[in-house]
Amino acid sequence: MKLKSEAFGLLFAVTLTAGAGNMALQSVLPAIGREFGLADTLVAFAFALSALLWTVASPYWARLSDRWGRKRVMMIGLTGFIISMLGFGIAATLGLVHWLSAPVAFVLMAIARAVYGLLGSAAPIAAQAYVADRTSRRARTRAMSMLASAQGLGTVIGPALAPFFVLPFVGLAGPMYAFAFMGLVVLILLWKRLPSGDVVRHPVRPGDPAGKGLWKDLRVRDFLIYGLLVTGAQAVNIAVLGFHVIDEMGLPGREAQSFIGVAMLSGAAATLMVQWGLIPMLKMQPRELMRWGAALALVGNLMSIAAPGFFGVVVGYAVVSMGAGFARPGFTAGSSLAVEPHEQGSIAGLIMSLAGLSFLAPPVIGVALYELAEPGPFIGNSVLLAAALILCFVSTPLKAAPSGRSRRPVEGPASQPGPEGKQNLS
């Protein structure tokens, strides 16, 4: 698959839209919670149910993507995103205009978010597997990095656009309506334009570790542990950021919205600099990506402890985001390269399960620690990231991951093309 192809552009748009919509929601959620008079920890629970369902559903969608084809499963995931954003927006609007009490509105918002948890993981799983199906081993790290950068770009677009959609009557719920509409546009384009065919993908062979047991496989277990540590810490940083900015600025939630956007933009810009600039320029491979990722994320959290104030919040979050920008394509590509072609759907499902687990308990714990003491979540993150960095140097699979010094020959495709049609390798 060529990175400049229309197919990759559509996959990029799917990931971008979901990332932008979720970060737009994340940027306004603290302000909505403060408007409703809810405890910060309770607001964090709005994502916990969704994360639980995401974690449970991800392996299921991975298996279905092998059977039904990547395109169909992507469309299901994007449909779930649209329904969730629209439902969340309606519930938030009814609460903000006092047509519903805050507790009732919040419950409906949590239910709408649960829809995304149940269906939303289907899209990134199928997109990742679609790319793995159509790239050589040598090209896969770059392709995975570029696909991951769509999420980074989404973190720019979401918070940047969110303030423009805070409109009369709908208020802080406006961004949800806007991104639901954008999701609908992308869904139509995906349906009409993504290549699809009638080639049948070979099923997983009996006795293979793919599927439910793959998480225990020594080839990928340490990649998954590393990913959980890093993404869990990043989830805490994201969950705490809005509350941290509001408190540092000493402003009501609505008035602090632009400052929250600035902080999120700093992190997004740092992520894009890494994934669009440094990784391609330096031709970094999984081993270096994971080491630099954990180290920079650790430094960013230490900066958040040592440098209070709005400027310290912004710079610390930007350095954390740089680390995440290195780490995510590192463990994603590393785990993909560690398994066989017929296991790509299953490993994509496990990677998405990590995303759900990282937003299950860590944000709630992080916000609770923040309510106890401002440095609390950053101290906890520092412990997690130090463990991830140590793992990079003691784990045999992580030490053996491809590095910048690797000179592997160009190999064949990751797997047969599957229901979507013939491959076009980069």
N, C-alpha and C positions, 0 to 999 in steps of 0.2 A: 504494500500500500504506500503510495507516494503521499508525503505530508502536504503537498499542494493540490491533492486530488479533491474532487467534490465530495467524495465519500468521507474522507477524513475531516473536511470542513463541516459536514453535517454532524459527525460525532463530536467535534469540538463545540458546535453550537448547542448540542444537547447538554454537555457537561457545563458549558458556560452559563446557560440559562438557569439550570438548577442551582449552580453555585452562586450566581448573582441574586436569585430570588431568596435563597436561604440566608445569605449575608445581609440582604436588605431587611429581612424579617428579624435577624439577630440584632441589627443596628437600632431598630425601633422598639424591640421587645422590652428592654429595661425601662424606657420611657412609658410604654403602655402599662407595665406593672406598677410604676410609681403613680400614674394617673388613676389606676384602679385601687391604689392603697394596699397592694399586696406585698407580702414579705419577699425579699430578694430570692431567698431559697425556694419559695413556692413557685416563683416565675421560672426558675431553672428546671423545675419538675415538668414544665410544659414540653421540654425536649426529652426528658427521661423516658416517658412512655413511648414516644416515637423511636428513640434509640433502641429500646428493648425490642420492639416489633421489627425494626430494621435488622437487628442482629439475628433474630429468629428466622426472618424471611429470606435473608441473603442466600444461604445455601440452596434453598428451594428454587429461587430464581436462577441461580447458576445452573442447576440441573435442567430446568426448563429451557434455558437458552441453548443448551446442547440439543434438546429434542425439538423445540419449536423454531429455532433459529434466532440469531441475535437481533434482527430487526424487529420482529414481533414483540420480543420481550422489552426492547428499548421503548417501543410505543406504549406498552402497558405502564412502564415506569414513568414516562413523561405525562401520561394521562393522570396518574396518581398525584404527580406534582401539581398539575393544574387544579384538580379537585380540591387538594389540600390548601393551596394558597387562596383559592376563592372562598372556601368555607371558613378559613382562619380570618380572612378580611371581613366577611359578613358578621361573624361573631364579635370581632373586635369593634366594628362600627356600632353595632347594637349596644355594646357595653359603654362605649365612649359617649354616645348621645343619650345614655341612661334609659334606653328602651328595655334593657335587660340589666339586672343587678350584676355587679362585678363578679361575684362567685359563679353565677350561671354562665355569663359570657366567657369566663376563664375555662370552665369545664368544656364548653363547646369549642373553644380554641384548641384545647388539648386533644379533643376528639378529632378535629380537622387535622391536627399535626400527626395524629396516629395514622391517618390514612396515608400520609407520606411515608411514615415508617414501614407500613405494610407493603406498599407498592413501589415507593420511590427508589429503593435499592436496585430494582430491576434494570434501570437505565444505565447507571455507571458500570454495573457488572457486565452487561451485554456489550457496552462500548469498549471496555477493556479487553474482553475476550475477542471481539471483532478485530481489534488492532493486533492482538497476539496471533490470531489465525492467519494474518496476512503480512507479517513481517518476519524477516530473517532474524536469527539470534543477534547478529551484530547490530542490526538497525533497531532492535526492540527498545533498548534503553532510551534512545533519542525519541522514539515514537511515544513511549510511555511518559517521558518527561514533557513532551509537547501536549499530550492529552491532559496531564496533570496541570499544566500551565493554564488550561481553560478554567480550572477551578480558581487559580490565582487571579486570572483576569476577572472572573466573576466577583471576587472580593473587592476589586476596584470598582466595577460597574454598579454592583448592588448598593453599597453605602453612598456612592457618588450620586446615583439617581434617586435614592430614597427620599431625600428632602424635597425634591421637585414634585413628588407625588403626594406629599402631605397637603391635601386640598381641603377646601371647606366641606363640611358635613362628614366626609369619610375620615378626615384627619389623619392620624398616624396609621390607619389601616390602608391608606391609599396605595402604598407600594405593593401590597399583596395583590390588589386588583390588576395593577400594571404588569406585574410579572406573570400572573396567570394568563393574561392576554398574550404576552410574549411567548409563553410556553405553548399556547395554542398554535401560534404561527410556526414555531419550530416543529411541532408535531405534524402539521400538514406537509411541511417541506420534507420531513423524514419519510412520511408515508409515500409521497410522490417521487422522491428523488434518490433515496438510498438504494444502491443495487441489491437485487434479490434474485435468487434462482431456485432451481429444484434439486441441487446436489444434496445428498443426504450425508450428514456427519456420522462418523462411526461412533457407536456407543462406547462407554467406558467398559473395558474388559473385566470379567468377573475376577475377583481376587486383587485387583489394583487398589492402591490406597486412596484413589481419588474419591471425592465426595465427603461423607461424614468423617472418615478416619484420617483425612489428609492433614488435619491440624496437628496430629500426633507424629507425623512423618518427620524423621530427623533431617531430611533435606530442607524442610521449610519451617520447622518449629521455631528456630531462633530468629528467623526473619519476622515471623508473626509476633513473637515476644517483643522484639525491638520495635516493631510497628505499633503495638499496643502502648508501650511506654511513651513513645514520642507523640502519637496522636492523642493519647489521653492527656498529656501535658498541654498540648496545643488547645484541646477542647476547654481546659480550665482557663487558659489565657483568653480565649474568645468569650467565654461565658462571663468572666469577671470584668472584661474591658469596659463595657458600657457603664456599669455601676461605678467603676473606678474613675472614669472621666467625669461623670455627674458629680461625684463627691469631691474630686480635686478642683473642679470649677466652681462648686458651690451654687449650682443653678438648678432650676426645675428641669425635669426630664425633657420637655419639649424644647426649651431654650438651649439645652446642652446638645441637641441632636446634631448640629453642625460640627461641634467639637468631636463627638463620637465618630462622625464621618471622616474627619481629618485623621484621627488615630487609625481607623480601619484602612484608610487609603495609604497611610505610611506602610502598614504591613503588607498590603497588596502590592504596592510598588516594589518593595524589597523582594517579595516572592517572584514577581515577574522578572526583575533584574537577574535573579539567580537562574530561573528556568528558561528564559529567552536569551540571556546573555552569557552568563558564566559557564553553565553546563555545556552548551554547544561549543563555546569558544575553547574551553579547556578539555573538551572531549572526556568528561568525567564519567566513570563507570560506578556500579553499585557500591563497591567497597569504600571509595573516597566519598561518595555522596552520603552514605550513612554516617561515617565518622565526622565529617564536617557538619552534617545536619544536627547531630546530637550535641556537638560542642557549641555551635552557635546558639542553639535554643537554650542551652544551659547558661551561656553568658547573658543572653537577653533577660532571663528570669533573675539572675543575680543583679543585673542593672536595675530591674524594677524594684528590688529591695533597697539598693543603695542610693537611688536617685528619685526621690518622690517629687510630686508636682506634675503638671500636665506635660511638660517637655520630657520628663523622665518616663512617663507612661508611653508617650509616642515613640521615643527612641528604643525603649526596651521591647515594645511590641514589634517594632520593625526588625530588630535583630532576631527575636523569636521566629518571626515569619520567614526570614532568610534561612534559618535552620530548617524549618518545616519544608521550605522550597527545595532544599537539597535532599532531606531525608525521605520524603514521600516517594519520589521516583526511584530512589535508591532501593528501598525495601520492596517496592512494587515490582520493579524490573528484576531485582535479585531473586525474588521468589518465583517469578515467571520463568526465569532461565534455569531454575533448579529442578523443574518438573518436566514431564514429557508432553508432547503435543496434545494428546487426548485428555490431559488434565488441566488445560488452560481455563475451561469454564469453571471448574471446581476451585482453582486457586483464585480466580477473580471473585468468586463468591466469598471465599475466606477473607480476602482483602476488604471487601465491603462489610463483612461482619465486624471487622476491626473498627471501621468507621462508626458502626452502631454502638459497639462496646465503649468506644472512647467518649461517646456522648450520653452514656447511660448513667454511671455513677460519678465519674470525675467532675463534670460541671456542677452537680449538686454539692459534692463535697467541697469543691473549690469555692463556691459562693458561700457556703456555710463557714469555711475557714476565713473568708474575707470579712464576714459579719463579726467574727470573733476578734480578728486582728488583721489589719490591712496587709502586712507582709505574708500572712499565713499561706495563701495559695501559691505564692512564688517560692517559698521555702519548700513546700511539698513538691512542686514541679522540679526544683533543683535536684532533689533526691532521685526522682524518677529518671531524669535526663542523665544524671551521673551514672546510674545503673545501665542505661542504654549505651552510653559511651564506653563503659567498661566491657559490656557484652561484645562490642565491635572488635575488641582486641583479644578476647579470651575464647570466643565461640569459633569452632573450626569451620562451620559453614559460612559464617560472615567473613572470616579471614580468607576463605577460599573463593569468595565472590569475585566476579570479574573486576579488574582494576584498570586504571589508565595505562598500565604497562602491558595489558593483555594484547596478544596479537593472534586472535583466533581467526581461522579461515572463514570466509563467508560461507554460511551453511544454508540449507534448504529452508523452506517455510516452516513456521511453527506448527501448522497442522493443515489438514485438508480444508478446503474453503467452506464447507457446510452449506446450509440452505440459502445463503445470500449470494452465491455465485462464485466466479473465478477470482483468484487472487491477482494482485498487481504489486509485486514486491518492490520495496525501495532499494 
